[in-house]
Amino acid sequence: MIGTARQARPIQPLPLPIAEAPGRNPTDIALQLTGRDYISHAQISTYQRCPLQFFFRYVAGLEPDFVSSSLVFGGAIHAAIESHMQSALEGAEPPSLDELVDVYERAVKSESDAPIRFGKGETADSLRDLAARMLTAFRASEVSKLDTRIVAIEETLRGPVVDGCPDVLGRVDLITLDDDRLLITDFKTSRSSWNAENVRQAAPQQLLYTELVQPLAEAFGDRPIRVEWIVLTKTKQPKVERHELTPDAAQVKWTKQMVRRVWQAIADRHFYPSPSAMNCSTCPYQTACREWDG
């Protein structure tokens, strides 16, 4: 979850629209636009939030003005949980709280060179203390005591999931197996407890991942696939919640149609600002946006 800074590429004139470029396949278009031969849920959700932000991040390759503390914090918590799960996979003793907090701190320090923008009342120390409380809650929860077979941790998968689109690339936090099912787990941090609407909004990413893990499910005897979210709340007394979803064909079809439509807009080079009081205030490309001349 914590990545290194990506080198910016010079902004080049946009090529011909897809309608004027016959014979081009989706992979070629993706490579030409973003330098990647795939799409990801992060790209799709970024475009849905603001097409111009997608352009700045994935096409122009601009460095952000800042990185939000919530993004850094969530990535560092993920790194700590990954360390715990890796120990379980290796049959080792689970890491102590101090060891998990050390993983968290190293992950924070490995963030990009962009300055971290803290929220109101936040500091590096206050977030470290919050991380310690959340990891304490995680270690005490049933979630940390896996009684199923671990198949993969932080596994990168890709495949031709959506017709007319490049391969979808996904990084799955945890895949486990029991007698009845293959379970895809996504770890989340949240300011408060989740409800049904949070699950609905988070579902498209996991539904795409169910398509990516189909070969695994088949390899293990056509096991049914379920998805779950383990939510660690950033409250005074952190909680660990489990929310599950059994995918159905209609949900998967809807998600694929959504991805196809968003990809078509990307391929057709529809990059424009989408002003929003909620999104613009936290956008890391505000300088580029103000200087954008169309």
C-alpha positions, 0 to 999 in steps of 0.5 A, a space after each residue: 500500500 505504501 509506494 515510492 514516488 513515480 517519475 513524472 513524464 513530460 506532458 505530450 499532445 493527446 493522440 487521436 480519439 479512439 474513433 479515429 484510430 481504427 484497429 487499436 486494441 485496448 492494451 495499446 490504448 492503455 499503454 499509449 495513455 498511461 504507460 501501463 498495459 492494464 487498468 486497476 480499480 484505483 484508476 477507475 475510481 479516480 476517473 469517477 471522482 474527477 476525470 482531470 485528476 485521472 489525467 494528472 495522475 495517470 496520463 501526465 504522471 505529475 507529482 502530487 502537491 501532498 499526500 493525505 495523512 489518511 492515505 499514509 496511515 491506512 497504508 502503514 496499518 496495512 503493512 503492519 497487518 501484512 506482517 502479522 499475516 506473514 508470520 501466521 503463514 510461516 508458522 511463526 509466533 505473531 509479532 508483538 505490539 511493539 514490532 507491529 508499531 515498528 512496521 507501521 513507523 517504517 511504512 510511514 517513513 517510506 512514503 513518497 517525497 510529497 509532504 504529508 497533509 495532516 487533518 485537523 488536530 492530527 500530528 505524526 505522534 497522535 497518529 502513531 498513538 492511534 495506530 498502536 490502539 488500533 493494532 492492539 484491538 486487532 491483535 485481541 480480535 478473532 480476526 488475528 487468530 486465523 483458523 483457515 488456510 492462508 493461500 496468499 497475502 498481498 497477492 497481485 493478480 491480473 486478467 481479462 475480466 471485462 470485454 473491450 478493456 485491458 487486463 484488470 490488475 488487482 492487489 488482494 490483501 488476503 486469500 484464505 481457504 476453508 472446507 466450504 469457500 475461498 474467501 477474499 479479505 480486504 482490510 480497511 481503516 475508517 473513522 467510524 463503523 461501517 453500515 450497508 451503504 459502506 459495503 455497497 460502495 466498496 463492493 465493486 473493487 471486491 467484485 472485480 477481484 472475485 473474477 480475478 481469483 476464479 482460476 484459484 477457486 477452480 484449482 481448489 475444486 470450484 469452491 464458491 467465493 465470498 468477500 469480506 471487509 475487516 474494518 478497523 475504526 479510528 475511534 477513541 476505542 478502536 473496534 474490529 468489524 467484519 462485513 461479508 458479501 456473497 457475490 451474485 451474477 447481477 452484481 458482477 455484471 453491473 460492475 463490469 458494465 460500469 468498468 467498461 463505460 468508464 474505460 470507454 470514456 478514458 479511451 476517448 480522452 474525456 478529461 475534464 474537471 469535476 468540481 466538488 466541495 468534498 473532493 477538491 479540498 482534498 485533491 493533491 493536484 490543486 496547483 495543476 488544476 488551477 493552471 489547467 487551460 483545457 
